[in-house]
Amino acid sequence: MAKTNDLEAGILGLILNGTAIANLADNAASSPLTSFYVSLHTASPGDTGDQTTSEATYTGYARVALSRAGAAWTISNGTATLNNNITFAECTASSNTITHFGIGSASSGTGVLYYYGALSSSISVISGVTPRILAGSTITED
């Protein structure tokens, strides 16, 4: 059974921006997350993965916090569009080829991975490279 575009947009808005779905769901948990943590991955973490599955290991890497206050994503017709670049720490040593990104619950460690997806093109990270996920990148709820 498929979801309607309105419900898909509502789910993305609730999860990514903390926006209530009228008469259905809200962000009123006793301690709702105020930020998500975006991670970089060298392969798909898959449906059973967590935030550490195939996570980047270059020297200097850290996940990036993204606020759920409603400004990070524009939600329309079941698609969330990133409003600004997400810039990760510069690589100071070692290397990785980044092929995927994830959005999860923890700033470090295992954490729950909520969304993951392939980048439109891989990022070759070597010393001096600062990886970015570009504004306009999308997540689709379908």
Summary of the structure (lengths in Angstrom):
residues: 142
radius of gyration: 15.4
end to end distance: 10.7
largest distance: 50.6
contacts: 409
relative contact order: 0.25
helix: 9%
strand: 37%
